[in-house]
Amino acid sequence: MATVTVNNEKRTIAVSTLLELLEVLDYGEAVVATAVNGNFVPQTMRVETLISDGDNVEILAPMQGG
């Protein structure tokens, strides 16, 4: 188990990768941008991006408007 901050909210999770975290948080196939500790993580790298205790994860959905 690790305690991480996701979008400014602390969570205790039992996942090891960013992809697993997105699945646990019900993002599934949603189109989102991700960053871990301020570093952008492309979709293709989520499966190998490890999540560690104390990490800061940002998940951003695209916005529409004008």
N, C-alpha and C positions, 0 to 999 in steps of 0.2 A: 504494500500500500504506500502511496505517496500523497503528500499534500501539495497541491499546485494551485495557482491562481488562474482562473479562466475568466477573461473579460472582467477583471477586477473583483471576482468572487472566489473566495477560497473553497476548494473542494478536496475531499479525500477520495482517492480513486485507486482501483486495482487494475491498471492497464500499463503496458510497457511502451506502446508507440502512439504517435499522434493520430494515426488512422484509427486505432482502437478507441482512443479518447473521443474522436468525432462520432464513432458508432454508438458508444455508451451515452453520449449526449444527444442522440437521435438526429444528428445531422445527416447521416447516411450518405445518399448521393447528392445532397444539396451542393450548389455551387457557392463556395465560400473561399475567402482568402485566409491563410493561416500564418501565424508567426510564433516562434518560441524564443523567449528571452530577447525580443526585439529583432530577430532575424527572420525574414520571409522564408516560408517553407512551401515550395511548389507542390502541387497535388502529387506529382510522380515521386516525391521524396517522403511523403507522409508515412508510408509503410516502414521505412527504415529510420525515421526520426524518433529517437528514444525520448521518453518523458521521465524526468527525474524529480525527486523530492525538491520542492522549492522553485520549480520552473514557473515562468509566467507565460501563459498561452493566450493569444488573441485570436478570436474567430470573428471574421467580418463578412457580412452578407452584402452583396451589391445593392446599391440604392438607385432608385429611379426618380426622376423629377425634372423640373425645369425652372 
